[in-house]
Amino acid sequence: MNNELLESIKKLSQLEGFKDVCHEQSNNEPMPSTDVLKEIVQLARSILFPGYFGDSAVNPKTMMYHIGVNIDRLHLLLVQQIKAGMCFNCQSGMKSQDEIEQTAGRKAIDFIIQLPEIREKLHTDVIAAYNGDPAAKSFGEIIFCYPSIRAISNYRIAHALLKLDVPLIPRIITEMAHSETGIDIHPGARIGNYFTIDHGTGVVIGETAIIGDNVKMYQGVTLGAKSFPLDKDGNPIKGIDRHPHIGNDVIIYSNSTILGNITVGDGAVIGGNLWIDNNVTPGAKLSQNKNMSK
């Protein structure tokens, strides 16, 4: 081998100074797989939107078979990936592989039990997107074409898994949608019914954001955090509320930035290209040329 290449190999193999960017998985412990997680999301979509994804020939007579086959496959893959997430995050502790498998199996079932509720929420999101866009011709167009529904469905799947204390996997699922659509929704955010994002590119919704019912956002909107406190060692303090709380029936127009643990009251309208870091009263209408008004 070329000596220069060999020298590079030696340098890259000296991991002590770079251990933070290298991962050593224990023997016989699985690693999360983005390919498998993509299949999981596709299976979930075929269950949540039957006839649109997966077998397009599904009908009322074959519905239970269609759902049953996909649920069986979904459960199998979920157990594998939940277990992989637990092992990756060292949550196994002193547990045996059998105990980890049982915990993963229970979490997979608890997730699947939530699928009817997730479908109900997504149904409201489809309605909101259809009612909010005069260019939309049908619910089918919304489900097939709109990046917001793709991103929101990934989010609702990931959020349900996060509530079950599944590590890492929820974040991978939302980042898949982020890469595909340009819409970045952290799985920890709490989002109500009838939520829609028009166009969507560049939207960011942070981990502790709370969004009420019937909220509409446009492209480029950020629900972000301001600078947050550090501990005595100078490290960021994790887990504190640092993102906005958006009330019901709020509209936020394109490229507006709303930062910090503030509240935007019910019925408020935030115009485009605004920077908001203070509470907004219910019913307020904010624009670049006007002060807050009722």
DRENKE-535423 format. One record per residue (C-alpha): x, y, z negated; residue in three letters; residue number from 1. Coordinates in Angstrom, 1 decimal, always signed. Layout:
# DRENKE-535423
+--------+--------+--------+------+------+
:   east :  north :     up : resn : resi :
+--------+--------+--------+------+------+
:      X :      Y :      Z :  ALA :  NUM :
...
+--------+--------+--------+------+------+
***
This chain:
# DRENKE-535423
+--------+--------+--------+------+------+
:   east :  north :     up : resn : resi :
+--------+--------+--------+------+------+
:   +0.0 :   +0.0 :   +0.0 :  MET :    1 :
:   +1.1 :   +3.5 :   +0.7 :  ASN :    2 :
:   +3.0 :   +4.9 :   -2.3 :  ASN :    3 :
:   +1.0 :   +8.1 :   -2.3 :  GLU :    4 :
:   -2.3 :   +6.1 :   -2.4 :  LEU :    5 :
:   -0.9 :   +3.9 :   -5.2 :  LEU :    6 :
:   -0.1 :   +7.0 :   -7.2 :  GLU :    7 :
:   -3.6 :   +8.3 :   -6.8 :  SER :    8 :
:   -5.0 :   +5.0 :   -7.9 :  ILE :    9 :
:   -2.8 :   +5.1 :  -11.1 :  LYS :   10 :
:   -4.0 :   +8.6 :  -11.9 :  LYS :   11 :
:   -7.6 :   +7.7 :  -11.4 :  LEU :   12 :
:   -7.2 :   +4.6 :  -13.6 :  SER :   13 :
:   -6.0 :   +6.6 :  -16.6 :  GLN :   14 :
:   -9.4 :   +7.2 :  -18.0 :  LEU :   15 :
:   -8.6 :   +8.5 :  -21.5 :  GLU :   16 :
:   -8.8 :  +12.1 :  -20.4 :  GLY :   17 :
:  -11.9 :  +11.6 :  -18.4 :  PHE :   18 :
:  -13.9 :   +9.1 :  -20.5 :  LYS :   19 :
:  -16.9 :  +11.5 :  -20.6 :  ASP :   20 :
:  -17.5 :  +10.9 :  -16.8 :  VAL :   21 :
:  -16.9 :   +7.1 :  -16.9 :  CYS :   22 :
:  -19.4 :   +4.6 :  -18.2 :  HIS :   23 :
:  -18.5 :   +1.1 :  -19.5 :  GLU :   24 :
:  -21.5 :   -1.2 :  -19.6 :  GLN :   25 :
:  -21.4 :   -4.1 :  -22.0 :  SER :   26 :
:  -21.4 :   -7.6 :  -20.6 :  ASN :   27 :
:  -24.7 :   -9.0 :  -19.5 :  ASN :   28 :
:  -26.5 :   -5.6 :  -19.9 :  GLU :   29 :
:  -28.3 :   -4.3 :  -16.8 :  PRO :   30 :
:  -27.8 :   -0.9 :  -15.3 :  MET :   31 :
:  -30.6 :   +1.3 :  -14.1 :  PRO :   32 :
:  -31.2 :   +1.2 :  -10.4 :  SER :   33 :
:  -32.4 :   +4.1 :   -8.3 :  THR :   34 :
:  -33.5 :   +1.7 :   -5.6 :  ASP :   35 :
:  -35.7 :   -0.3 :   -8.0 :  VAL :   36 :
:  -37.1 :   +2.9 :   -9.5 :  LEU :   37 :
:  -38.1 :   +4.0 :   -6.0 :  LYS :   38 :
:  -40.0 :   +0.7 :   -5.6 :  GLU :   39 :
:  -41.6 :   +1.3 :   -9.0 :  ILE :   40 :
:  -42.8 :   +4.7 :   -7.9 :  VAL :   41 :
:  -44.1 :   +3.3 :   -4.6 :  GLN :   42 :
:  -45.9 :   +0.5 :   -6.4 :  LEU :   43 :
:  -47.5 :   +3.0 :   -8.8 :  ALA :   44 :
:  -48.6 :   +5.2 :   -5.9 :  ARG :   45 :
:  -50.2 :   +2.2 :   -4.2 :  SER :   46 :
:  -52.2 :   +1.6 :   -7.4 :  ILE :   47 :
:  -53.0 :   +5.2 :   -8.1 :  LEU :   48 :
:  -53.9 :   +6.0 :   -4.4 :  PHE :   49 :
:  -55.0 :   +2.6 :   -3.0 :  PRO :   50 :
:  -55.4 :   +2.6 :   +0.8 :  GLY :   51 :
:  -52.9 :   +5.6 :   +1.1 :  TYR :   52 :
:  -49.8 :   +3.8 :   +0.0 :  PHE :   53 :
:  -49.0 :   +0.1 :   +0.2 :  GLY :   54 :
:  -51.6 :   -2.1 :   +2.0 :  ASP :   55 :
:  -53.7 :   +0.4 :   +4.0 :  SER :   56 :
:  -56.3 :   -2.4 :   +4.7 :  ALA :   57 :
:  -57.5 :   -2.5 :   +1.1 :  VAL :   58 :
:  -61.3 :   -2.3 :   +0.6 :  ASN :   59 :
:  -63.7 :   -2.9 :   -2.2 :  PRO :   60 :
:  -63.7 :   -6.7 :   -1.7 :  LYS :   61 :
:  -59.9 :   -6.9 :   -1.9 :  THR :   62 :
:  -59.3 :   -4.1 :   -4.4 :  MET :   63 :
:  -58.8 :   -6.3 :   -7.5 :  MET :   64 :
:  -56.4 :   -8.6 :   -5.6 :  TYR :   65 :
:  -54.5 :   -5.5 :   -4.3 :  HIS :   66 :
:  -54.3 :   -3.9 :   -7.7 :  ILE :   67 :
:  -53.4 :   -7.2 :   -9.4 :  GLY :   68 :
:  -50.5 :   -8.1 :   -7.1 :  VAL :   69 :
:  -49.0 :   -4.7 :   -7.4 :  ASN :   70 :
:  -49.5 :   -4.6 :  -11.2 :  ILE :   71 :
:  -47.7 :   -7.9 :  -11.5 :  ASP :   72 :
:  -44.8 :   -6.7 :   -9.5 :  ARG :   73 :
:  -44.8 :   -3.3 :  -11.3 :  LEU :   74 :
:  -44.7 :   -5.0 :  -14.7 :  HIS :   75 :
:  -41.7 :   -7.2 :  -13.7 :  LEU :   76 :
:  -39.7 :   -4.3 :  -12.4 :  LEU :   77 :
:  -40.6 :   -2.0 :  -15.2 :  LEU :   78 :
:  -39.4 :   -4.5 :  -17.9 :  VAL :   79 :
:  -36.1 :   -4.7 :  -16.1 :  GLN :   80 :
:  -35.6 :   -1.0 :  -15.8 :  GLN :   81 :
:  -36.8 :   -0.1 :  -19.3 :  ILE :   82 :
:  -34.4 :   -2.6 :  -20.6 :  LYS :   83 :
:  -31.6 :   -1.1 :  -18.5 :  ALA :   84 :
:  -32.4 :   +2.3 :  -19.8 :  GLY :   85 :
:  -32.3 :   +1.1 :  -23.4 :  MET :   86 :
:  -29.0 :   -0.6 :  -22.9 :  CYS :   87 :
:  -27.5 :   +2.4 :  -21.1 :  PHE :   88 :
:  -28.5 :   +4.7 :  -24.0 :  ASN :   89 :
:  -27.1 :   +2.2 :  -26.6 :  CYS :   90 :
:  -30.6 :   +1.9 :  -28.1 :  GLN :   91 :
:  -30.2 :   -1.8 :  -28.4 :  SER :   92 :
:  -28.1 :   -1.4 :  -31.6 :  GLY :   93 :
:  -27.7 :   -4.8 :  -33.2 :  MET :   94 :
:  -30.8 :   -6.2 :  -31.5 :  LYS :   95 :
:  -30.5 :   -9.4 :  -29.5 :  SER :   96 :
:  -31.2 :   -9.5 :  -25.8 :  GLN :   97 :
:  -34.5 :  -11.3 :  -26.5 :  ASP :   98 :
:  -35.6 :   -8.5 :  -28.8 :  GLU :   99 :
:  -34.7 :   -5.8 :  -26.2 :  ILE :  100 :
:  -36.7 :   -7.8 :  -23.6 :  GLU :  101 :
:  -39.7 :   -8.0 :  -25.9 :  GLN :  102 :
:  -39.6 :   -4.3 :  -26.6 :  THR :  103 :
:  -39.2 :   -3.5 :  -22.9 :  ALA :  104 :
:  -42.1 :   -5.8 :  -22.1 :  GLY :  105 :
:  -44.4 :   -4.1 :  -24.7 :  ARG :  106 :
:  -43.5 :   -0.6 :  -23.3 :  LYS :  107 :
:  -44.2 :   -1.7 :  -19.8 :  ALA :  108 :
:  -47.6 :   -2.9 :  -20.8 :  ILE :  109 :
:  -48.3 :   +0.2 :  -22.7 :  ASP :  110 :
:  -47.4 :   +2.2 :  -19.6 :  PHE :  111 :
:  -49.7 :   +0.2 :  -17.3 :  ILE :  112 :
:  -52.6 :   +0.6 :  -19.7 :  ILE :  113 :
:  -52.2 :   +4.4 :  -19.1 :  GLN :  114 :
:  -52.6 :   +4.1 :  -15.3 :  LEU :  115 :
:  -56.3 :   +4.8 :  -15.3 :  PRO :  116 :
:  -55.8 :   +8.0 :  -17.2 :  GLU :  117 :
:  -52.9 :   +9.0 :  -14.9 :  ILE :  118 :
:  -55.2 :   +8.4 :  -11.9 :  ARG :  119 :
:  -57.9 :  +10.6 :  -13.4 :  GLU :  120 :
:  -55.4 :  +13.4 :  -13.9 :  LYS :  121 :
:  -54.0 :  +13.1 :  -10.4 :  LEU :  122 :
:  -57.5 :  +13.1 :   -9.0 :  HIS :  123 :
:  -58.0 :  +16.6 :  -10.6 :  THR :  124 :
:  -54.6 :  +17.7 :   -9.2 :  ASP :  125 :
:  -55.7 :  +16.7 :   -5.7 :  VAL :  126 :
:  -59.0 :  +18.6 :   -6.1 :  ILE :  127 :
:  -57.1 :  +21.7 :   -7.3 :  ALA :  128 :
:  -54.8 :  +21.5 :   -4.3 :  ALA :  129 :
:  -57.7 :  +21.1 :   -1.9 :  TYR :  130 :
:  -59.8 :  +23.9 :   -3.4 :  ASN :  131 :
:  -56.8 :  +26.2 :   -3.6 :  GLY :  132 :
:  -55.6 :  +25.9 :   +0.0 :  ASP :  133 :
:  -57.8 :  +27.0 :   +2.8 :  PRO :  134 :
:  -55.5 :  +25.2 :   +5.2 :  ALA :  135 :
:  -56.2 :  +21.8 :   +3.7 :  ALA :  136 :
:  -58.6 :  +19.8 :   +5.8 :  LYS :  137 :
:  -59.2 :  +16.8 :   +3.5 :  SER :  138 :
:  -58.1 :  +15.0 :   +0.3 :  PHE :  139 :
:  -56.2 :  +12.6 :   +2.5 :  GLY :  140 :
:  -54.1 :  +15.4 :   +3.9 :  GLU :  141 :
:  -53.3 :  +16.5 :   +0.3 :  ILE :  142 :
:  -52.3 :  +13.0 :   -0.8 :  ILE :  143 :
:  -50.2 :  +12.2 :   +2.3 :  PHE :  144 :
:  -48.6 :  +15.5 :   +3.0 :  CYS :  145 :
:  -48.3 :  +17.9 :   +0.0 :  TYR :  146 :
:  -45.0 :  +17.9 :   -1.8 :  PRO :  147 :
:  -46.7 :  +19.1 :   -4.9 :  SER :  148 :
:  -48.8 :  +15.9 :   -5.3 :  ILE :  149 :
:  -45.6 :  +13.8 :   -4.7 :  ARG :  150 :
:  -43.7 :  +15.8 :   -7.4 :  ALA :  151 :
:  -46.7 :  +15.9 :   -9.8 :  ILE :  152 :
:  -47.3 :  +12.1 :   -9.4 :  SER :  153 :
:  -43.7 :  +11.4 :  -10.2 :  ASN :  154 :
:  -43.9 :  +13.8 :  -13.2 :  TYR :  155 :
:  -47.1 :  +12.1 :  -14.6 :  ARG :  156 :
:  -45.6 :   +8.7 :  -14.3 :  ILE :  157 :
:  -42.3 :   +9.8 :  -15.9 :  ALA :  158 :
:  -44.1 :  +11.8 :  -18.7 :  HIS :  159 :
:  -46.1 :   +8.7 :  -19.7 :  ALA :  160 :
:  -42.9 :   +6.7 :  -19.9 :  LEU :  161 :
:  -41.2 :   +9.4 :  -21.9 :  LEU :  162 :
:  -44.0 :   +9.4 :  -24.4 :  LYS :  163 :
:  -43.3 :   +5.7 :  -24.9 :  LEU :  164 :
:  -39.7 :   +6.6 :  -25.8 :  ASP :  165 :
:  -38.3 :   +5.1 :  -22.7 :  VAL :  166 :
:  -34.8 :   +6.6 :  -22.2 :  PRO :  167 :
:  -33.2 :   +7.9 :  -19.0 :  LEU :  168 :
:  -35.7 :   +6.3 :  -16.6 :  ILE :  169 :
:  -38.2 :   +9.2 :  -16.8 :  PRO :  170 :
:  -35.6 :  +11.7 :  -15.9 :  ARG :  171 :
:  -34.4 :   +9.7 :  -12.9 :  ILE :  172 :
:  -37.9 :   +9.5 :  -11.6 :  ILE :  173 :
:  -38.6 :  +13.2 :  -11.8 :  THR :  174 :
:  -35.1 :  +14.0 :  -10.3 :  GLU :  175 :
:  -36.1 :  +11.7 :   -7.3 :  MET :  176 :
:  -39.0 :  +14.0 :   -6.6 :  ALA :  177 :
:  -36.8 :  +17.1 :   -7.2 :  HIS :  178 :
:  -34.3 :  +15.8 :   -4.5 :  SER :  179 :
:  -37.2 :  +15.0 :   -2.1 :  GLU :  180 :
:  -39.4 :  +18.1 :   -2.6 :  THR :  181 :
:  -37.3 :  +20.8 :   -4.2 :  GLY :  182 :
:  -39.8 :  +20.8 :   -7.2 :  ILE :  183 :
:  -38.0 :  +20.3 :  -10.5 :  ASP :  184 :
:  -40.4 :  +19.3 :  -13.3 :  ILE :  185 :
:  -38.8 :  +17.9 :  -16.5 :  HIS :  186 :
:  -40.7 :  +14.8 :  -17.7 :  PRO :  187 :
:  -41.0 :  +16.4 :  -21.2 :  GLY :  188 :
:  -43.2 :  +19.2 :  -20.0 :  ALA :  189 :
:  -46.9 :  +19.0 :  -21.0 :  ARG :  190 :
:  -49.2 :  +19.8 :  -18.1 :  ILE :  191 :
:  -53.0 :  +19.8 :  -18.2 :  GLY :  192 :
:  -55.6 :  +18.9 :  -15.6 :  ASN :  193 :
:  -56.3 :  +20.6 :  -12.2 :  TYR :  194 :
:  -52.6 :  +21.6 :  -11.7 :  PHE :  195 :
:  -51.4 :  +22.7 :   -8.3 :  THR :  196 :
:  -48.2 :  +24.1 :   -6.8 :  ILE :  197 :
:  -48.7 :  +25.8 :   -3.5 :  ASP :  198 :
:  -45.7 :  +25.1 :   -1.1 :  HIS :  199 :
:  -43.6 :  +24.3 :   -4.1 :  GLY :  200 :
:  -40.0 :  +24.7 :   -3.0 :  THR :  201 :
:  -37.8 :  +26.0 :   -5.8 :  GLY :  202 :
:  -40.2 :  +25.6 :   -8.6 :  VAL :  203 :
:  -38.6 :  +24.8 :  -12.0 :  VAL :  204 :
:  -40.6 :  +23.7 :  -15.1 :  ILE :  205 :
:  -38.5 :  +23.2 :  -18.2 :  GLY :  206 :
:  -38.6 :  +20.4 :  -20.8 :  GLU :  207 :
:  -40.7 :  +22.2 :  -23.5 :  THR :  208 :
:  -43.0 :  +24.1 :  -21.2 :  ALA :  209 :
:  -46.7 :  +23.7 :  -21.9 :  ILE :  210 :
:  -49.2 :  +24.3 :  -19.1 :  ILE :  211 :
:  -53.0 :  +24.4 :  -19.6 :  GLY :  212 :
:  -55.8 :  +23.4 :  -17.3 :  ASP :  213 :
:  -56.5 :  +24.9 :  -13.9 :  ASN :  214 :
:  -53.1 :  +26.5 :  -13.4 :  VAL :  215 :
:  -51.9 :  +27.4 :  -10.0 :  LYS :  216 :
:  -48.2 :  +28.2 :   -9.2 :  MET :  217 :
:  -46.5 :  +29.2 :   -6.0 :  TYR :  218 :
:  -43.0 :  +28.5 :   -4.6 :  GLN :  219 :
:  -40.0 :  +29.7 :   -6.5 :  GLY :  220 :
:  -41.6 :  +30.0 :   -9.9 :  VAL :  221 :
:  -39.4 :  +29.3 :  -12.9 :  THR :  222 :
:  -40.7 :  +28.4 :  -16.4 :  LEU :  223 :
:  -37.2 :  +28.5 :  -18.0 :  GLY :  224 :
:  -35.3 :  +29.1 :  -21.2 :  ALA :  225 :
:  -33.4 :  +32.2 :  -22.3 :  LYS :  226 :
:  -30.1 :  +31.7 :  -24.2 :  SER :  227 :
:  -30.6 :  +29.3 :  -27.1 :  PHE :  228 :
:  -28.9 :  +29.0 :  -30.5 :  PRO :  229 :
:  -25.7 :  +27.1 :  -31.1 :  LEU :  230 :
:  -24.8 :  +24.9 :  -34.1 :  ASP :  231 :
:  -21.8 :  +25.5 :  -36.4 :  LYS :  232 :
:  -19.6 :  +23.8 :  -33.9 :  ASP :  233 :
:  -20.7 :  +25.9 :  -31.0 :  GLY :  234 :
:  -22.8 :  +23.3 :  -29.3 :  ASN :  235 :
:  -26.3 :  +24.0 :  -28.0 :  PRO :  236 :
:  -29.1 :  +23.0 :  -30.4 :  ILE :  237 :
:  -31.2 :  +20.4 :  -28.6 :  LYS :  238 :
:  -34.9 :  +19.7 :  -28.9 :  GLY :  239 :
:  -36.2 :  +23.2 :  -29.9 :  ILE :  240 :
:  -39.1 :  +24.9 :  -28.1 :  ASP :  241 :
:  -37.5 :  +27.3 :  -25.6 :  ARG :  242 :
:  -39.9 :  +27.4 :  -22.6 :  HIS :  243 :
:  -43.1 :  +29.3 :  -21.9 :  PRO :  244 :
:  -46.7 :  +28.2 :  -22.9 :  HIS :  245 :
:  -49.0 :  +28.9 :  -20.0 :  ILE :  246 :
:  -52.8 :  +29.1 :  -20.9 :  GLY :  247 :
:  -55.8 :  +27.9 :  -18.9 :  ASN :  248 :
:  -56.9 :  +29.4 :  -15.6 :  ASP :  249 :
:  -53.5 :  +31.2 :  -14.9 :  VAL :  250 :
:  -52.1 :  +32.1 :  -11.5 :  ILE :  251 :
:  -48.4 :  +32.7 :  -11.1 :  ILE :  252 :
:  -47.3 :  +34.0 :   -7.7 :  TYR :  253 :
:  -44.1 :  +33.2 :   -5.8 :  SER :  254 :
:  -40.6 :  +33.8 :   -7.2 :  ASN :  255 :
:  -41.7 :  +35.0 :  -10.6 :  SER :  256 :
:  -39.5 :  +34.0 :  -13.5 :  THR :  257 :
:  -41.0 :  +33.5 :  -17.0 :  ILE :  258 :
:  -38.4 :  +32.8 :  -19.7 :  LEU :  259 :
:  -38.4 :  +31.8 :  -23.3 :  GLY :  260 :
:  -40.8 :  +30.5 :  -25.9 :  ASN :  261 :
:  -43.5 :  +33.0 :  -25.0 :  ILE :  262 :
:  -47.2 :  +32.7 :  -24.3 :  THR :  263 :
:  -49.1 :  +33.6 :  -21.1 :  VAL :  264 :
:  -52.7 :  +34.0 :  -22.1 :  GLY :  265 :
:  -55.8 :  +32.4 :  -20.5 :  ASP :  266 :
:  -56.8 :  +33.9 :  -17.2 :  GLY :  267 :
:  -53.7 :  +35.9 :  -16.7 :  ALA :  268 :
:  -52.4 :  +36.7 :  -13.2 :  VAL :  269 :
:  -48.6 :  +37.1 :  -12.7 :  ILE :  270 :
:  -47.7 :  +38.8 :   -9.4 :  GLY :  271 :
:  -44.8 :  +37.8 :   -7.3 :  GLY :  272 :
:  -41.1 :  +38.5 :   -8.0 :  ASN :  273 :
:  -41.6 :  +39.4 :  -11.6 :  LEU :  274 :
:  -39.3 :  +38.8 :  -14.6 :  TRP :  275 :
:  -41.4 :  +38.0 :  -17.8 :  ILE :  276 :
:  -39.8 :  +37.5 :  -21.2 :  ASP :  277 :
:  -42.6 :  +38.8 :  -23.5 :  ASN :  278 :
:  -46.1 :  +37.5 :  -24.3 :  ASN :  279 :
:  -48.8 :  +38.2 :  -21.7 :  VAL :  280 :
:  -52.2 :  +38.9 :  -23.1 :  THR :  281 :
:  -55.2 :  +36.9 :  -21.8 :  PRO :  282 :
:  -56.7 :  +38.3 :  -18.7 :  GLY :  283 :
:  -53.8 :  +40.5 :  -17.9 :  ALA :  284 :
:  -52.8 :  +41.2 :  -14.3 :  LYS :  285 :
:  -49.2 :  +42.0 :  -13.8 :  LEU :  286 :
:  -47.6 :  +43.3 :  -10.6 :  SER :  287 :
:  -44.4 :  +45.2 :   -9.6 :  GLN :  288 :
:  -46.3 :  +48.5 :   -9.2 :  ASN :  289 :
:  -48.7 :  +48.3 :  -12.1 :  LYS :  290 :
:  -48.5 :  +48.0 :  -15.8 :  ASN :  291 :
:  -50.3 :  +45.3 :  -17.6 :  MET :  292 :
:  -54.1 :  +45.9 :  -17.1 :  SER :  293 :
:  -57.3 :  +44.2 :  -17.8 :  LYS :  294 :
+--------+--------+--------+------+------+
***
